[in-house]
Each structure stands twice: as C-alpha cells, then as structure tokens.
Amino acid sequence: MTPESVQALLAERLAATAVEVNGDGHHFYARIASPRFEGLGLLARHRLVKESVKPELDSGELHALSLEKTLTPNEWAEQFQ
C-alpha cells in the first residue's frame, strides 16, 4: 500500500475531514480528524481506526499503522490551523 491509498481508505471509512499519512510502504503514521471521534476517549478512537482497517491488517496488505493524532474536527482546527 502507498501512503495515498492508506489516506484514502481512512478518509472513506472514518468519514474523515482531514487525514495525513506518511510511511514507507510497510509502516505508516497517521493523523486523522473525524466527527466519529466526538465523545470518545483516546483508546476508543484508536480502536475505531484499527477496526476500520482490520481487513487490510488481517490480510497483511497493511502491515503497521501508528496513530499520531486522532482528533475531532474542532480539535484539529485548534491544533493545526
């Protein structure tokens, strides 16, 4: 997978308003803003993301995904704009 394909996957499955993905084809690092994170704690947000890419993780197509930031759209705006 490419960073762009991981980005598109996360954006679609999480209804993300912002996604940034970096990586080398095996290990990826993501920052995600999604309204689906509203009211969730950090661990619940991370579980939601991992569950959204479970088929790719299980198949080995996506080897590793590290989550640098999982923010609501408002939190994203406060931190990055």
C-alpha positions in Angstrom: 0.0 0.0 0.0 1.0 3.6 -0.5 0.6 6.5 1.9 -2.0 7.8 -0.5 -4.0 4.6 -0.6 -4.0 4.4 3.2 -5.1 8.0 3.4 -8.0 7.4 1.0 -9.0 4.3 2.9 -9.1 6.1 6.3 -10.9 9.1 4.8 -13.6 6.9 3.4 -14.1 4.6 6.3 -14.0 7.2 9.0 -15.8 10.0 7.2 -12.6 11.9 8.0 -12.4 15.7 7.4 -8.6 15.6 7.4 -6.1 12.8 7.0 -2.3 12.9 6.8 -0.4 9.7 6.2 3.3 9.1 5.9 5.1 5.8 5.5 7.5 3.6 3.6 5.1 1.0 2.2 5.2 -1.2 5.4 4.9 1.2 8.3 2.5 4.1 8.2 1.9 7.0 10.5 -1.4 8.8 10.5 -3.1 12.0 11.8 -6.9 11.8 11.4 -9.7 14.2 12.2 -13.2 12.7 12.2 -16.6 13.6 13.6 -16.9 9.9 14.6 -14.3 10.6 17.4 -16.7 13.0 19.2 -17.3 11.9 22.8 -14.7 9.1 22.6 -11.5 8.8 24.6 -8.1 8.1 23.1 -8.3 4.3 23.3 -11.8 4.2 21.8 -10.6 6.4 18.9 -7.7 4.2 18.3 -9.9 1.0 18.4 -12.3 2.6 15.9 -9.4 3.3 13.5 -7.9 -0.1 13.8 -11.3 -1.7 13.4 -11.8 0.3 10.2 -8.7 -1.2 8.6 -9.0 -4.7 10.2 -9.4 -6.5 6.8 -6.2 -4.9 5.5 -4.3 -5.6 8.7 -5.5 -9.2 8.8 -4.6 -9.9 5.2 -1.1 -8.4 5.6 -1.8 -5.8 2.9 -1.4 -3.2 5.6 1.5 -4.2 7.9 1.6 -1.5 10.5 -0.4 1.7 11.3 0.7 4.0 14.0 -1.7 6.7 15.1 0.0 10.0 15.9 -3.2 12.0 16.3 -6.9 11.1 16.4 -8.9 14.3 16.7 -12.3 15.7 16.2 -12.6 18.3 13.5 -12.7 21.1 16.2 -9.6 19.7 17.9 -7.8 19.5 14.5 -8.7 23.2 13.8 -7.3 24.2 17.2 -4.0 22.3 16.7 -3.3 22.7 13.0 -4.9 25.9 11.8 
